Amino acid sequence: MTLPQRVAHWTILFVLGTGFLAALYMTFVVFRPEAHGGPMFEAAKTVPLDFFVRRRVYALEAWMTFGFLAVYLALTSLRPRRSDSNPED
């Protein structure tokens, strides 16, 4: 892998990783009902609809970013390497 390819690869990983962490932070820290952390469960019935929808949008962003990161890693870093010598040749 050439240097520009390596820089692009690590830039993509950095952007997707920080995007995923930022969306998790927004979901579980910023848009958290008072005196409640993690999943909302029964608290979902008592929060305003606008608050709930905004939190869900950040949660969807986190899932989408995680999915893109997983697909990118599956296609690049985590893919098994081919050997240079083919025994059938």
OpenMM code with the backbone's topology and positions (N, CA, C; nanometers):
from openmm import Vec3, app, unit

residues = "MET THR LEU PRO GLN ARG VAL ALA HIS TRP THR ILE LEU PHE VAL LEU GLY THR GLY PHE LEU ALA ALA LEU TYR MET THR PHE VAL VAL PHE ARG PRO GLU ALA HIS GLY GLY PRO MET PHE GLU ALA ALA LYS THR VAL PRO LEU ASP PHE PHE VAL ARG ARG ARG VAL TYR ALA LEU GLU ALA TRP MET THR PHE GLY PHE LEU ALA VAL TYR LEU ALA LEU THR SER LEU ARG PRO ARG ARG SER ASP SER ASN PRO GLU ASP".split()
positions = [
    Vec3(0.0856, -0.1177, 0.0000),
    Vec3(0.0000, 0.0000, 0.0000),
    Vec3(0.0899, 0.1236, 0.0000),
    Vec3(0.0623, 0.2136, -0.0903),
    Vec3(0.1445, 0.3337, -0.1009),
    Vec3(0.1098, 0.4310, 0.0128),
    Vec3(0.1926, 0.5302, 0.0297),
    Vec3(0.1720, 0.6274, 0.1374),
    Vec3(0.0390, 0.7027, 0.1228),
    Vec3(0.0041, 0.7543, 0.0035),
    Vec3(-0.1264, 0.8211, -0.0082),
    Vec3(-0.2447, 0.7277, 0.0222),
    Vec3(-0.2339, 0.6011, -0.0163),
    Vec3(-0.3392, 0.5046, 0.0150),
    Vec3(-0.3493, 0.4809, 0.1655),
    Vec3(-0.2340, 0.4720, 0.2310),
    Vec3(-0.2336, 0.4537, 0.3769),
    Vec3(-0.2925, 0.5744, 0.4482),
    Vec3(-0.2578, 0.6935, 0.4019),
    Vec3(-0.3133, 0.8166, 0.4608),
    Vec3(-0.4646, 0.8202, 0.4412),
    Vec3(-0.5110, 0.7876, 0.3223),
    Vec3(-0.6551, 0.7858, 0.2953),
    Vec3(-0.7255, 0.6810, 0.3820),
    Vec3(-0.6659, 0.5638, 0.3942),
    Vec3(-0.7221, 0.4563, 0.4753),
    Vec3(-0.7384, 0.5001, 0.6207),
    Vec3(-0.6328, 0.5543, 0.6794),
    Vec3(-0.6387, 0.5942, 0.8204),
    Vec3(-0.7286, 0.7166, 0.8399),
    Vec3(-0.7365, 0.8023, 0.7407),
    Vec3(-0.8287, 0.9163, 0.7489),
    Vec3(-0.9739, 0.8680, 0.7508),
    Vec3(-1.0055, 0.7732, 0.6640),
    Vec3(-1.1410, 0.7176, 0.6614),
    Vec3(-1.1732, 0.6502, 0.7946),
    Vec3(-1.0804, 0.5720, 0.8475),
    Vec3(-1.1034, 0.5070, 0.9770),
    Vec3(-1.1224, 0.6095, 1.0880),
    Vec3(-1.0432, 0.7147, 1.0865),
    Vec3(-1.0545, 0.8191, 1.1887),
    Vec3(-1.1888, 0.8903, 1.1812),
    Vec3(-1.2293, 0.9275, 1.0601),
    Vec3(-1.3554, 1.0001, 1.0426),
    Vec3(-1.4735, 0.9125, 1.0837),
    Vec3(-1.4772, 0.7876, 1.0389),
    Vec3(-1.5874, 0.6992, 1.0755),
    Vec3(-1.5872, 0.6670, 1.2245),
    Vec3(-1.4695, 0.6447, 1.2813),
    Vec3(-1.4613, 0.6147, 1.4248),
    Vec3(-1.5039, 0.7310, 1.5122),
    Vec3(-1.4558, 0.8502, 1.4807),
    Vec3(-1.4951, 0.9661, 1.5618),
    Vec3(-1.6411, 1.0025, 1.5385),
    Vec3(-1.6923, 0.9810, 1.4180),
    Vec3(-1.8343, 1.0052, 1.3916),
    Vec3(-1.9219, 0.9119, 1.4736),
    Vec3(-1.8816, 0.7864, 1.4837),
    Vec3(-1.9563, 0.6894, 1.5637),
    Vec3(-1.9533, 0.7279, 1.7116),
    Vec3(-1.8355, 0.7626, 1.7619),
    Vec3(-1.8251, 0.8011, 1.9035),
    Vec3(-1.9007, 0.9299, 1.9332),
    Vec3(-1.8985, 1.0246, 1.8399),
    Vec3(-1.9721, 1.1501, 1.8597),
    Vec3(-2.1221, 1.1249, 1.8637),
    Vec3(-2.1725, 1.0382, 1.7775),
    Vec3(-2.3155, 1.0069, 1.7779),
    Vec3(-2.3554, 0.9344, 1.9057),
    Vec3(-2.2695, 0.8447, 1.9552),
    Vec3(-2.2974, 0.7788, 2.0832),
    Vec3(-2.2999, 0.8797, 2.1972),
    Vec3(-2.2073, 0.9726, 2.1957),
    Vec3(-2.2024, 1.0770, 2.2988),
    Vec3(-2.3304, 1.1600, 2.2961),
    Vec3(-2.3738, 1.1997, 2.1774),
    Vec3(-2.4962, 1.2784, 2.1663),
    Vec3(-2.6178, 1.1983, 2.2143),
    Vec3(-2.6204, 1.0696, 2.1835),
    Vec3(-2.7343, 0.9865, 2.2208),
    Vec3(-2.7411, 0.9623, 2.3709),
    Vec3(-2.6281, 0.9265, 2.4319),
    Vec3(-2.6304, 0.8815, 2.5709),
    Vec3(-2.5887, 0.9860, 2.6732),
    Vec3(-2.5304, 1.0982, 2.6300),
    Vec3(-2.4880, 1.2002, 2.7254),
    Vec3(-2.5678, 1.3288, 2.7070),
    Vec3(-2.5692, 1.3815, 2.5861),
    Vec3(-2.6363, 1.5093, 2.5621),
    Vec3(-2.7881, 1.4922, 2.5686),
    Vec3(-2.8417, 1.3938, 2.4950),
    Vec3(-2.9863, 1.3722, 2.4932),
    Vec3(-3.0230, 1.2607, 2.5905),
    Vec3(-2.9976, 1.2859, 2.7154),
    Vec3(-3.0291, 1.1906, 2.8214),
    Vec3(-3.1345, 1.2533, 2.9112),
    Vec3(-3.2423, 1.1801, 2.9404),
    Vec3(-3.3397, 1.2359, 3.0347),
    Vec3(-3.2735, 1.2588, 3.1703),
    Vec3(-3.3194, 1.3573, 3.2422),
    Vec3(-3.2589, 1.3882, 3.3714),
    Vec3(-3.2684, 1.2683, 3.4648),
    Vec3(-3.1612, 1.2456, 3.5396),
    Vec3(-3.1499, 1.1361, 3.6373),
    Vec3(-3.1718, 1.0000, 3.5718),
    Vec3(-3.1305, 0.9871, 3.4475),
    Vec3(-3.1489, 0.8607, 3.3773),
    Vec3(-3.0360, 0.8455, 3.2772),
    Vec3(-2.9781, 0.7272, 3.2698),
    Vec3(-2.8723, 0.7027, 3.1728),
    Vec3(-2.8997, 0.5768, 3.0937),
    Vec3(-2.8324, 0.5619, 2.9812),
    Vec3(-2.8488, 0.4430, 2.8997),
    Vec3(-2.9815, 0.4404, 2.8259),
    Vec3(-3.0328, 0.3187, 2.8002),
    Vec3(-3.1617, 0.3074, 2.7314),
    Vec3(-3.2739, 0.3705, 2.8139),
    Vec3(-3.3717, 0.4253, 2.7479),
    Vec3(-3.4756, 0.5014, 2.8170),
    Vec3(-3.5837, 0.4132, 2.8797),
    Vec3(-3.6155, 0.2996, 2.8217),
    Vec3(-3.7204, 0.2098, 2.8692),
    Vec3(-3.8480, 0.2863, 2.9020),
    Vec3(-3.8936, 0.2860, 3.0253),
    Vec3(-4.0196, 0.3505, 3.0646),
    Vec3(-4.0126, 0.5029, 3.0580),
    Vec3(-3.8937, 0.5608, 3.0675),
    Vec3(-3.8801, 0.7064, 3.0619),
    Vec3(-3.9192, 0.7609, 2.9245),
    Vec3(-3.9219, 0.6750, 2.8238),
    Vec3(-3.9590, 0.7189, 2.6886),
    Vec3(-4.1023, 0.7705, 2.6837),
    Vec3(-4.1866, 0.7234, 2.7742),
    Vec3(-4.3263, 0.7673, 2.7759),
    Vec3(-4.3431, 0.9077, 2.8315),
    Vec3(-4.2459, 0.9559, 2.9074),
    Vec3(-4.2613, 1.0839, 2.9765),
    Vec3(-4.1855, 1.1987, 2.9120),
    Vec3(-4.0970, 1.1712, 2.8164),
    Vec3(-4.0190, 1.2785, 2.7557),
    Vec3(-4.0966, 1.3412, 2.6404),
    Vec3(-4.0713, 1.4678, 2.6091),
    Vec3(-4.1385, 1.5325, 2.4955),
    Vec3(-4.1015, 1.4647, 2.3633),
    Vec3(-4.1947, 1.4680, 2.2697),
    Vec3(-4.1743, 1.4026, 2.1406),
    Vec3(-4.0529, 1.4586, 2.0674),
    Vec3(-4.0325, 1.5904, 2.0696),
    Vec3(-3.9185, 1.6519, 2.0020),
    Vec3(-3.7865, 1.5965, 2.0568),
    Vec3(-3.7758, 1.5855, 2.1869),
    Vec3(-3.6560, 1.5308, 2.2517),
    Vec3(-3.6339, 1.3861, 2.2068),
    Vec3(-3.7401, 1.3077, 2.2090),
    Vec3(-3.7313, 1.1666, 2.1738),
    Vec3(-3.6878, 1.1484, 2.0287),
    Vec3(-3.7467, 1.2254, 1.9377),
    Vec3(-3.7126, 1.2135, 1.7956),
    Vec3(-3.5685, 1.2556, 1.7699),
    Vec3(-3.5241, 1.3631, 1.8332),
    Vec3(-3.3846, 1.4071, 1.8134),
    Vec3(-3.2865, 1.3021, 1.8646),
    Vec3(-3.3189, 1.2399, 1.9761),
    Vec3(-3.2326, 1.1338, 2.0300),
    Vec3(-3.2295, 1.0147, 1.9345),
    Vec3(-3.3446, 0.9787, 1.8786),
    Vec3(-3.3512, 0.8665, 1.7845),
    Vec3(-3.2715, 0.8955, 1.6574),
    Vec3(-3.2724, 1.0199, 1.6127),
    Vec3(-3.1953, 1.0540, 1.4929),
    Vec3(-3.0456, 1.0358, 1.5194),
    Vec3(-2.9991, 1.0757, 1.6361),
    Vec3(-2.8575, 1.0536, 1.6687),
    Vec3(-2.8270, 0.9051, 1.6835),
    Vec3(-2.9211, 0.8289, 1.7383),
    Vec3(-2.9006, 0.6845, 1.7489),
    Vec3(-2.8918, 0.6214, 1.6099),
    Vec3(-2.9768, 0.6650, 1.5178),
    Vec3(-2.9695, 0.6147, 1.3801),
    Vec3(-2.8374, 0.6528, 1.3141),
    Vec3(-2.7911, 0.7733, 1.3425),
    Vec3(-2.6610, 0.8150, 1.2886),
    Vec3(-2.5508, 0.7241, 1.3404),
    Vec3(-2.5575, 0.6896, 1.4675),
    Vec3(-2.4558, 0.6003, 1.5254),
    Vec3(-2.4602, 0.4633, 1.4584),
    Vec3(-2.5781, 0.4069, 1.4386),
    Vec3(-2.5895, 0.2767, 1.3742),
    Vec3(-2.5407, 0.2810, 1.2303),
    Vec3(-2.5763, 0.3852, 1.1578),
    Vec3(-2.5326, 0.3957, 1.0187),
    Vec3(-2.3805, 0.4097, 1.0090),
    Vec3(-2.3235, 0.4936, 1.0942),
    Vec3(-2.1783, 0.5129, 1.0918),
    Vec3(-2.1075, 0.3837, 1.1292),
    Vec3(-2.1607, 0.3130, 1.2279),
    Vec3(-2.1022, 0.1846, 1.2665),
    Vec3(-2.1115, 0.0846, 1.1509),
    Vec3(-2.2228, 0.0851, 1.0805),
    Vec3(-2.2378, -0.0044, 0.9657),
    Vec3(-2.1379, 0.0260, 0.8559),
    Vec3(-2.1213, 0.1547, 0.8234),
    Vec3(-2.0223, 0.1926, 0.7222),
    Vec3(-1.8814, 0.1545, 0.7663),
    Vec3(-1.8516, 0.1738, 0.8941),
    Vec3(-1.7198, 0.1368, 0.9463),
    Vec3(-1.6983, -0.0139, 0.9362),
    Vec3(-1.7996, -0.0919, 0.9709),
    Vec3(-1.7887, -0.2375, 0.9641),
    Vec3(-1.7686, -0.2847, 0.8205),
    Vec3(-1.8445, -0.2276, 0.7281),
    Vec3(-1.8305, -0.2670, 0.5870),
    Vec3(-1.6930, -0.2272, 0.5347),
    Vec3(-1.6481, -0.1069, 0.5672),
    Vec3(-1.5166, -0.0622, 0.5202),
    Vec3(-1.4063, -0.1532, 0.5744),
    Vec3(-1.4137, -0.1851, 0.7029),
    Vec3(-1.3122, -0.2741, 0.7609),
    Vec3(-1.3189, -0.4135, 0.7004),
    Vec3(-1.4389, -0.4621, 0.6730),
    Vec3(-1.4522, -0.5947, 0.6122),
    Vec3(-1.3928, -0.5983, 0.4722),
    Vec3(-1.4019, -0.4878, 0.4006),
    Vec3(-1.3496, -0.4843, 0.2643),
    Vec3(-1.2010, -0.4515, 0.2567),
    Vec3(-1.1451, -0.3971, 0.3642),
    Vec3(-1.0042, -0.3562, 0.3590),
    Vec3(-0.9198, -0.4289, 0.4625),
    Vec3(-0.9203, -0.3853, 0.5836),
    Vec3(-0.8274, -0.4330, 0.6855),
    Vec3(-0.8526, -0.5762, 0.7305),
    Vec3(-0.9771, -0.6164, 0.7420),
    Vec3(-1.0080, -0.7473, 0.7986),
    Vec3(-1.0203, -0.8565, 0.6932),
    Vec3(-1.0057, -0.8206, 0.5684),
    Vec3(-1.0156, -0.9181, 0.4598),
    Vec3(-0.8915, -1.0062, 0.4587),
    Vec3(-0.9080, -1.1371, 0.4419),
    Vec3(-0.7901, -1.2249, 0.4363),
    Vec3(-0.6977, -1.1871, 0.3214),
    Vec3(-0.5707, -1.1924, 0.3456),
    Vec3(-0.4716, -1.1598, 0.2427),
    Vec3(-0.4566, -1.2755, 0.1461),
    Vec3(-0.4409, -1.2414, 0.0188),
    Vec3(-0.4130, -1.3433, -0.0815),
    Vec3(-0.2646, -1.3721, -0.0826),
    Vec3(-0.2324, -1.4972, -0.1040),
    Vec3(-0.0902, -1.5287, -0.1182),
    Vec3(-0.0481, -1.4974, -0.2611),
    Vec3(0.0772, -1.4583, -0.2768),
    Vec3(0.1277, -1.4218, -0.4095),
    Vec3(0.1452, -1.5436, -0.4991),
    Vec3(0.1705, -1.6578, -0.4386),
    Vec3(0.1915, -1.7771, -0.5207),
    Vec3(0.0630, -1.8586, -0.5215),
    Vec3(0.0215, -1.8952, -0.6413),
    Vec3(-0.0969, -1.9763, -0.6589),
    Vec3(-0.0527, -2.1184, -0.6888),
    Vec3(-0.0895, -2.2172, -0.6070),
    Vec3(-0.0399, -2.3542, -0.6279),
    Vec3(-0.0923, -2.4171, -0.7567),
    Vec3(-0.2006, -2.3643, -0.8140),
    Vec3(-0.2552, -2.4217, -0.9359),
    Vec3(-0.1834, -2.3710, -1.0619),
    Vec3(-0.1011, -2.2673, -1.0500),
    Vec3(-0.0306, -2.2121, -1.1677),
    Vec3(0.0899, -2.2931, -1.2022),
] * unit.nanometer
topology = app.Topology()
chain = topology.addChain("A")
for resn in residues:
    res = topology.addResidue(resn, chain)
    for name in ("N", "CA", "C"):
        topology.addAtom(name, app.Element.getBySymbol(name[0]), res)
